[in-house]
Amino acid sequence: MDIRVFKTFIQVAKTKHFGHAAENLYITQAAVSARIKQLEEFYGTQLFIRDKNNLRLTPSGETLLAHAHLMIEQLEQSKQAITTAKKQKTQFTIAATPNVWDAFFSSRIQETIDFFSEVSLGTEISVREVIQRKLGEKTLDVGLLTDPIKDEDFTNTLIGHFELALVSTSENHLDVIDHYILVDWGLTFLKEHALHHKLQPSLRTSAAMIALEVLLSRGGFAYLPLALVSTLITNKTLYKVETPLLTKRPIYMVTKNQSSTSPQNELLNNYGSFLKSNA
């Protein structure tokens, strides 16, 4: 049923005159009559009592009047809600583990904001287990990790690498051997670390920035991103130490599997390509 029919019905009930209703609605009196007839045929009842100089609602018309106002109000509310929804941006959330944030993502946050200029972007730092859970719940779109999630429900895309350096506050790092800070660079790193080092850390952390702050304030040595400490190495605030560990570490973009034709999937693919080009 056309909502204009109900608006016409309300005008006739208000003015108690077909001609005046037509004038208020900027339509012909014949159109008013046709719309009222359409309503009466639809409901199978007479809505107005038409005396010579008196037009009044029937009991059925009185009942319909309240519903007509409600239908028009709900229609206007739905139009406003849809207009608001059209203006709202798509939500897109990225999470990185603390180590990936410090070593890779923090230096690319501005480019990422520019890339997602047409969506509402959210970013967070979380541990691997929380990222996997949120991806599975679809409350998170992308996880950035140093180790893939080995589950057929997830897609792992290698987007780049970052370089670690074992650095010390002493040129002879043995001078600070009792002040080793173990930074968690992922499961693979920790396995390799256990094979090559028998060090007892004085501090464990998942954040490179915390490790660096402690190093500079108290002395010691730790594995830190080369990009983060290269200037400190150049000016000899820190010293690079030879290490048997593989210092080139991977970064994976992890997503929950979804339809290859979904708009979200296209956005994810484009973002993966963007990260690879900026790795």
Order of alpha helices (4+ residues) and beta strands (2+ residues): alpha-alpha-alpha-beta-beta-alpha-beta-alpha-beta-alpha-beta-beta-beta-alpha-beta-alpha-beta-alpha-beta-beta-alpha
